[in-house]
C-alpha cells in the first residue's frame, strides 16, 4: 500500500507542475497585460515602466520559476487591482464555494445512487427508460439557463426562495440544486452500468442460489463493487463542482471564489486567475488521489496492479 501511495503521489506532483506551467504560459501569452492595465492613453514609456515593475519583461521561464518559488511558500501574489494578497481573497470566499459544492455532491449522490440501482434492477422497462431520459435531459440543460429558470419560478413568481446572496441557508437552495442536477446524470448512468455488470457476475448468482435476501445481496455484494467507479467519478465531480461555481455564483451573485474569478478574468487580474487555476487543479488531483486510495482499500486487487 505504501508503494502504491508513493507512486500516486509522484504522479500527482508531476500533473500539478505540468498544469501550473501550461496555465501560467497561456495566461501570460493571452495579451499584453501591461498595456491593458496602463489604459488606452498611456505612453510607451509608461507601459514599459509598468511592465518592468510587474516583472513582465523577464523571460517566461524566469517568471514561472519566481511564481512557483513564492507559491510553494504560500505566497500567491497580490491582486493587480485591489492589491490584496490573493491567498486572503481566496480564504475569505472559499467557505461559501466549498459549502455549495459539498452540499451539491451529497444531493447528487442521494439522487443518483438509488436511481441507478432502480434502473439496473428493471432494465429495458419503462422505469429504466424514464430514468435514462431524465438523466439525458439533465445533462443537456446548461447550468446558467437552469439557474435563471429556477430564479424566475421559485424566486420571482412564487417568492419562496431568495435569488441572490449567501447570508442564510435558504440562499443556498437554488444554487445547490443547479450544481447537483448537473452532476446527477453522469453518476446515475455510471451507477446503472456498474450494477448491471455486477449483477451478471457468478458470485451474485451463487448468492441468489443460496437463498440470501435480495437486500443483503444488493448491499453487501453488488453495491460494494458497483460503487468503485462511482467513487472515482464523485471525486472528479466534486472538482468540477468547485470549478463550475464560476457560472452559478455569477448567476446568483454569490461572493465565492467563482464570482471572484469571473471578475478577475474580465479585468485581466492574472494573479487571481492563476490562483484559481492552481486551486481547481489541486482539488482535482487531491480528490482523484483520495478516490484511488479508497478504491484500493475497497478492492485489494488494485493495489497489486
Secondary structure as UniProt FT lines:
FT   HELIX           2..29
FT   HELIX           33..38
FT   TURN            40..41
FT   HELIX           44..53
FT   TURN            54..57
FT   HELIX           60..72
FT   TURN            73..74
FT   TURN            80..82
FT   HELIX           86..121
FT   TURN            122..124
FT   HELIX           126..140
FT   HELIX           143..150
FT   HELIX           151..157
FT   TURN            169..170
FT   HELIX           171..199
FT   HELIX           202..209
FT   TURN            210..211
FT   HELIX           214..216
FT   HELIX           217..222
FT   HELIX           223..243
FT   HELIX           245..251
FT   TURN            252..253
FT   HELIX           257..266
FT   TURN            267..268
FT   HELIX           270..298
FT   HELIX           301..304
//
